[in-house]
Amino acid sequence: MAPQGSRAELEFGGPLGAAALLLLLPATMFHLLLVARSGPARLLGPPPYLPELEELWSPWALLLCLTWLGLQAALYLLPARKVAEGQELKDKSRLRYPINGFQALVLTALLVGLGVLAGLPLSALPEMLLPLAFAATLIAFIFSLLLYLKALVAPASALAPGGNSGNPIYDFFLGRELNPRICSFDFKYFCELRPGLIGWVLINLALLMQEAELRGSPSLAMWLVNGFQLLYVGDALWHEEAVLTTMDIIHDGFGFMLAFGDLAWVPFTYSLQAQFLLYHPEPLGLPLASVICLINDLETISTATGRRLLVSGWWGMVRHPNYLGDLIMALAWSLPCGVSHLLPYFYLLYFTALLAHREARDEQQCLQKYGLAWHAYCRRVPYRIVPYIY
């Protein structure tokens, strides 16, 4: 019998695709960091220069990243306002998860605020983005290797459906073990929303403070980007329990794909709009800012979790209206940066590709789950994400 992750089921182009992504994802992140601070800021052009190792490697950056992870781990272990149960596993058990992500965000904000009052040079953080990103990438590679080795001794019931192909490169990338834990500390759940998302808004704040030092006050565009993205992160952490129903938690193993994405990709590429605005200030008037705020509000399309196939409201127009809301939100984050450069719209382009891939995976999962009912639903609701387009 073929292993669960048989060749017919391999994603991302199989082992060759996984090997390419191991290089391409970090390279893309560093490309974005370099071009954001360059004069032309060309998304599709070559980077302005290739940094030397001395510019990338910093023991202090590594120590700062490890301290940040330690702080967030300590906040994770604090008493939670609620403990939720996850989905039923292969062995019929359910794992328990602390719901204290928003508490971690608030406590982090208090600690950072006290640090700034005590003289913490937060506005110097943008100058360290390259070595910090390098340190985060190094941590992600080492962490992923340890996760892979841990999974080698995990029972078969603990393995993820897709990361058990037998190919070490593919399994390293996708992740072999579904819920790697030490005692009650769940590594995947911890990384999913904590260090990366909170680190993202911290980098945004540092960029805002540096702009205030350079220009006397932050621009309206910088305020909008910070506000929109802080609202997004705060909402995600307030509704932290919802992540327990996502494909990342219930289906995907924890390997390099998620570890690098959570620890490096999210904080250093999702802050791209704020990085761009620091080096390429964009004048923004109140009328246009108001329109952009209205566009961002459109993201609040209601979603549903459950076994029934909804055919009313937004769910009667497209099969994944929550993805449409994400794309509208991504557009609102980019518009404060103007339309003279493509670079700030990278997140929108990347997220479109990500959601299209995720939607295809969702479709396959729903077909297996609902069978003929899913075919009937697709006939009733023919559009996937964007009404009358896709």
C-alpha positions as CSV (number, residue, x, y, z in Angstrom):
1,M,0.0,0.0,0.0
2,A,1.3,3.4,-0.9
3,P,2.0,5.9,1.9
4,Q,-0.5,8.6,2.7
5,G,1.4,11.2,0.7
6,S,1.7,9.1,-2.4
7,R,3.0,10.6,-5.6
8,A,-0.4,11.2,-7.1
9,E,-1.3,13.4,-4.1
10,L,1.9,15.4,-3.9
11,E,1.5,19.2,-4.0
12,F,3.8,22.0,-5.0
13,G,5.4,20.0,-7.8
14,G,6.5,17.2,-5.5
15,P,10.1,16.9,-4.2
16,L,11.6,19.1,-7.0
17,G,9.0,21.9,-6.4
18,A,9.6,21.6,-2.6
19,A,13.3,21.9,-3.1
20,A,12.9,25.0,-5.3
21,L,10.6,26.6,-2.8
22,L,13.1,26.1,0.0
23,L,15.3,28.5,-1.9
24,L,12.8,30.7,-3.7
25,L,10.7,31.7,-0.6
26,P,13.7,33.1,1.4
27,A,15.1,34.7,-1.8
28,T,11.8,36.4,-2.5
29,M,11.7,37.8,1.0
30,F,15.2,39.2,0.8
31,H,14.5,40.6,-2.6
32,L,11.4,42.5,-1.3
33,L,13.4,43.8,1.7
34,L,16.1,45.1,-0.6
35,V,14.0,46.7,-3.3
36,A,11.6,48.4,-0.7
37,R,14.5,50.6,0.4
38,S,15.9,51.3,-3.1
39,G,15.1,54.3,-5.2
40,P,13.4,52.6,-8.1
41,A,11.6,50.1,-5.9
42,R,11.0,47.7,-8.8
43,L,9.2,44.6,-7.9
44,L,10.2,42.8,-11.1
45,G,13.6,44.2,-11.6
46,P,16.9,42.9,-10.0
47,P,17.7,43.9,-6.5
48,P,19.8,47.0,-6.2
49,Y,22.7,45.0,-4.8
50,L,23.5,41.6,-3.2
51,P,24.3,42.0,0.4
52,E,27.5,40.5,1.9
53,L,27.3,38.0,4.7
54,E,28.5,40.6,7.1
55,E,25.4,42.7,6.4
56,L,23.1,39.7,6.9
57,W,24.6,38.0,9.9
58,S,24.4,39.6,13.3
59,P,24.6,37.8,16.6
60,W,22.6,40.6,18.1
61,A,19.8,40.0,15.6
62,L,19.8,36.3,16.4
63,L,19.7,37.0,20.1
64,L,16.8,39.5,19.5
65,C,14.8,36.9,17.5
66,L,15.4,34.2,20.2
67,T,14.4,36.7,22.9
68,W,11.2,37.5,21.0
69,L,10.3,33.9,20.6
70,G,11.0,33.3,24.3
71,L,8.8,36.2,25.3
72,Q,5.9,35.0,23.2
73,A,6.4,31.4,24.5
74,A,6.2,32.7,28.1
75,L,3.0,34.6,27.3
76,Y,1.6,31.5,25.7
77,L,2.1,29.6,28.9
78,L,0.3,32.2,31.0
79,P,-3.2,31.2,32.3
80,A,-5.7,31.5,29.5
81,R,-9.2,33.0,29.6
82,K,-10.4,29.8,27.8
83,V,-9.1,26.4,26.8
84,A,-10.6,25.1,23.6
85,E,-10.7,21.6,22.1
86,G,-9.5,21.0,18.6
87,Q,-10.9,18.7,15.9
88,E,-11.1,15.0,16.5
89,L,-7.9,13.2,15.6
90,K,-7.3,9.8,14.0
91,D,-7.2,8.2,17.4
92,K,-10.5,9.8,18.4
93,S,-8.8,12.2,20.9
94,R,-9.0,16.0,20.9
95,L,-6.1,18.3,21.8
96,R,-6.6,21.3,24.1
97,Y,-5.4,24.8,23.2
98,P,-5.1,27.9,25.3
99,I,-7.0,30.9,24.0
100,N,-4.9,33.8,25.1
101,G,-3.5,35.2,21.9
102,F,-5.1,38.6,22.4
103,Q,-3.9,38.7,25.9
104,A,-0.4,38.1,24.6
105,L,-0.8,41.0,22.1
106,V,-2.0,43.4,24.9
107,L,0.9,42.4,27.3
108,T,3.4,42.7,24.5
109,A,2.1,46.2,23.7
110,L,2.4,47.1,27.4
111,L,6.0,45.8,27.6
112,V,7.0,47.6,24.4
113,G,5.4,50.8,25.6
114,L,7.3,50.6,28.9
115,G,10.5,49.8,27.0
116,V,10.1,52.9,24.7
117,L,9.4,55.1,27.8
118,A,12.6,53.7,29.3
119,G,14.6,54.5,26.2
120,L,14.2,51.5,24.0
121,P,15.3,52.6,20.5
122,L,12.4,51.0,18.6
123,S,12.8,53.3,15.7
124,A,16.2,51.7,15.0
125,L,14.5,48.4,14.2
126,P,14.0,49.1,10.5
127,E,17.8,49.4,10.0
128,M,18.0,45.8,11.3
129,L,15.4,44.2,9.1
130,L,17.9,42.4,6.9
131,P,19.9,40.7,9.7
132,L,16.6,40.0,11.6
133,A,15.1,38.3,8.5
134,F,18.3,36.3,8.1
135,A,18.2,35.2,11.7
136,A,14.5,34.3,11.5
137,T,15.2,32.3,8.3
138,L,18.1,30.4,10.1
139,I,15.8,29.7,13.0
140,A,13.1,28.4,10.7
141,F,15.5,26.0,8.9
142,I,16.9,24.6,12.2
143,F,13.5,24.4,13.8
144,S,12.1,22.6,10.7
145,L,15.0,20.1,10.9
146,L,14.3,19.4,14.6
147,L,10.6,19.0,13.8
148,Y,11.4,16.5,11.0
149,L,13.7,14.5,13.3
150,K,11.0,14.5,16.0
151,A,8.5,13.2,13.5
152,L,10.7,10.2,12.7
153,V,9.8,8.7,16.1
154,A,6.2,9.8,16.2
155,P,3.5,7.2,15.9
156,A,1.7,6.8,12.6
157,S,-1.5,8.3,14.0
158,A,0.3,11.5,14.7
159,L,1.5,12.1,11.1
160,A,-0.1,14.6,8.7
161,P,-2.0,13.3,5.6
162,G,0.2,15.1,3.2
163,G,3.7,15.1,4.7
164,N,4.3,11.4,4.9
165,S,5.5,10.7,1.3
166,G,8.7,9.0,2.2
167,N,10.8,11.7,0.3
168,P,12.8,13.6,2.9
169,I,12.9,16.9,1.1
170,Y,9.2,17.0,0.4
171,D,8.4,15.9,3.9
172,F,10.8,18.4,5.4
173,F,9.1,21.2,3.5
174,L,5.5,20.1,4.1
175,G,5.9,18.7,7.6
176,R,5.4,15.1,8.7
177,E,3.8,15.5,12.1
178,L,0.4,17.1,12.4
179,N,0.5,18.5,15.9
180,P,4.1,18.4,17.2
181,R,4.1,19.0,21.0
182,I,6.2,18.9,24.0
183,C,3.9,18.3,27.0
184,S,1.0,20.7,26.3
185,F,3.0,23.2,24.3
186,D,1.8,22.9,20.7
187,F,4.5,24.3,18.3
188,K,2.3,24.7,15.3
189,Y,-0.5,26.4,17.1
190,F,1.9,28.7,18.9
191,C,3.7,29.8,15.7
192,E,0.5,30.2,13.7
193,L,-0.7,33.5,15.2
194,R,1.8,34.6,17.9
195,P,5.4,35.5,17.1
196,G,4.9,36.4,13.4
197,L,1.6,38.4,13.6
198,I,2.6,40.3,16.7
199,G,6.1,40.8,15.3
200,W,4.5,42.2,12.1
201,V,2.7,45.0,13.9
202,L,5.8,45.7,16.0
203,I,7.8,46.2,12.8
204,N,5.0,48.4,11.4
205,L,5.2,50.5,14.6
206,A,8.9,50.8,14.4
207,L,8.6,52.0,10.8
208,L,6.0,54.6,11.8
209,M,8.3,55.9,14.6
210,Q,11.2,56.1,12.3
211,E,9.1,58.1,9.8
212,A,8.1,60.4,12.6
213,E,11.8,61.0,13.4
214,L,12.7,61.6,9.8
215,R,9.8,63.9,8.8
216,G,8.4,65.3,12.0
217,S,5.2,63.2,12.1
218,P,3.9,60.0,10.5
219,S,2.1,60.4,7.2
220,L,-1.6,59.7,6.9
221,A,-0.8,56.8,4.6
222,M,1.5,55.3,7.2
223,W,-1.2,55.7,9.9
224,L,-3.8,53.9,7.6
225,V,-1.5,51.0,6.9
226,N,-0.6,50.6,10.6
227,G,-4.2,50.9,11.6
228,F,-5.6,48.5,9.1
229,Q,-3.0,45.8,9.8
230,L,-3.2,46.2,13.6
231,L,-7.0,45.8,13.3
232,Y,-6.5,42.6,11.3
233,V,-4.0,41.2,13.8
234,G,-6.1,42.2,16.8
235,D,-9.2,40.6,15.2
236,A,-7.3,37.4,14.4
237,L,-6.0,37.0,18.0
238,W,-9.4,38.0,19.5
239,H,-11.0,35.2,17.5
240,E,-8.0,32.9,17.9
241,E,-10.2,29.8,18.4
242,A,-11.3,30.0,14.8
243,V,-7.8,28.9,13.7
244,L,-8.5,25.5,15.1
245,T,-10.8,24.9,12.1
246,T,-8.3,26.0,9.4
247,M,-6.5,23.6,7.0
248,D,-3.2,24.7,8.5
249,I,-4.2,23.1,11.9
250,I,-6.4,20.2,10.9
251,H,-4.7,19.0,7.7
252,D,-1.1,20.3,7.2
253,G,1.9,19.0,8.9
254,F,4.3,21.4,10.6
255,G,7.4,21.7,8.5
256,F,9.4,24.4,6.8
257,M,6.4,25.7,4.8
258,L,4.6,26.8,7.9
259,A,7.6,27.4,10.2
260,F,9.2,29.8,7.7
261,G,5.9,31.4,6.8
262,D,5.0,32.0,10.4
263,L,8.4,33.1,11.7
264,A,9.9,35.0,8.8
265,W,7.6,35.5,5.8
266,V,4.7,37.0,7.7
267,P,6.6,39.7,9.7
268,F,9.1,40.7,7.0
269,T,6.9,40.6,3.9
270,Y,3.5,41.6,5.3
271,S,5.1,44.8,6.6
272,L,6.1,45.6,3.0
273,Q,3.6,48.5,2.6
274,A,5.0,50.3,5.7
275,Q,8.5,49.6,4.6
276,F,7.7,51.2,1.2
277,L,6.1,54.3,2.7
278,L,9.2,54.9,4.9
279,Y,11.4,55.2,1.9
280,H,8.8,56.4,-0.7
281,P,6.4,58.8,1.1
282,E,3.0,59.1,-0.5
283,P,0.8,62.1,-0.1
284,L,-2.7,61.1,0.8
285,G,-5.7,63.4,1.2
286,L,-8.6,62.9,3.6
287,P,-11.2,62.2,0.8
288,L,-9.2,59.4,-0.7
289,A,-8.3,58.1,2.7
290,S,-12.0,57.9,3.5
291,V,-12.7,55.9,0.4
292,I,-9.9,53.5,1.3
293,C,-11.3,53.0,4.8
294,L,-14.7,52.1,3.2
295,I,-13.0,49.6,1.0
296,N,-11.3,48.0,4.0
297,D,-14.7,47.8,5.8
298,L,-16.0,45.7,3.0
299,E,-13.7,42.9,4.2
300,T,-16.3,42.2,7.0
301,I,-18.1,39.6,4.9
302,S,-19.7,37.1,7.3
303,T,-18.3,33.5,7.2
304,A,-19.6,30.3,8.6
305,T,-18.1,27.1,10.0
306,G,-20.1,23.9,10.0
307,R,-21.3,21.0,7.9
308,R,-24.2,22.6,6.1
309,L,-23.7,24.0,2.6
310,L,-25.0,27.6,2.6
311,V,-26.6,28.9,-0.5
312,S,-27.9,32.2,0.8
313,G,-26.3,35.7,1.1
314,W,-22.7,35.9,0.0
315,W,-22.4,32.2,0.2
316,G,-25.1,31.9,-2.5
317,M,-22.9,34.1,-4.9
318,V,-19.5,32.5,-4.5
319,R,-18.3,29.4,-2.7
320,H,-15.5,31.1,-0.8
321,P,-16.7,34.7,0.0
322,N,-14.3,34.9,2.9
323,Y,-11.4,34.7,0.4
324,L,-13.0,37.6,-1.6
325,G,-13.1,39.6,1.7
326,D,-9.4,38.9,2.1
327,L,-8.6,40.2,-1.3
328,I,-10.6,43.3,-0.8
329,M,-8.7,43.9,2.4
330,A,-5.4,43.3,0.7
331,L,-6.3,46.0,-1.8
332,A,-7.1,48.5,0.9
333,W,-3.7,47.9,2.6
334,S,-1.9,48.7,-0.7
335,L,-3.9,51.7,-1.9
336,P,-2.4,54.1,0.7
337,C,0.9,53.6,-1.1
338,G,-0.4,55.1,-4.4
339,V,-0.3,53.5,-7.8
340,S,3.1,54.6,-9.1
341,H,4.8,51.4,-8.0
342,L,3.8,47.7,-8.2
343,L,5.9,46.7,-5.2
344,P,3.3,47.6,-2.5
345,Y,0.8,45.4,-4.3
346,F,2.9,42.3,-4.0
347,Y,0.8,41.2,-1.0
348,L,-2.3,41.4,-3.1
349,L,-0.7,39.4,-6.0
350,Y,0.8,36.9,-3.6
351,F,-2.4,36.5,-1.7
352,T,-4.4,36.0,-4.9
353,A,-2.1,33.1,-5.8
354,L,-2.2,31.7,-2.3
355,L,-6.0,31.8,-2.1
356,A,-6.4,30.3,-5.5
357,H,-4.2,27.4,-4.4
358,R,-5.9,27.1,-1.1
359,E,-9.3,27.2,-2.7
360,A,-8.4,24.3,-5.0
361,R,-7.3,22.3,-1.9
362,D,-10.6,23.2,-0.2
363,E,-12.6,22.1,-3.2
364,Q,-10.9,18.7,-3.2
365,Q,-11.5,18.3,0.6
366,C,-15.2,19.3,0.2
367,L,-15.7,16.9,-2.7
368,Q,-14.3,14.0,-0.5
369,K,-16.4,15.2,2.4
370,Y,-19.8,15.9,0.7
371,G,-19.6,13.7,-2.4
372,L,-22.6,14.3,-4.7
373,A,-24.0,17.1,-2.6
374,W,-20.9,19.1,-3.4
375,H,-21.5,18.7,-7.1
376,A,-25.1,19.9,-6.6
377,Y,-23.8,22.8,-4.6
378,C,-21.3,23.8,-7.3
379,R,-24.0,23.8,-9.9
380,R,-26.1,26.1,-7.6
381,V,-23.1,28.4,-6.8
382,P,-20.8,28.2,-9.9
383,Y,-18.4,31.0,-8.9
384,R,-15.5,30.2,-6.6
385,I,-14.2,33.5,-5.2
386,V,-15.1,36.5,-7.4
387,P,-18.8,36.7,-8.7
388,Y,-19.1,36.4,-12.5
389,I,-15.3,36.2,-12.9
390,Y,-13.8,33.2,-11.0
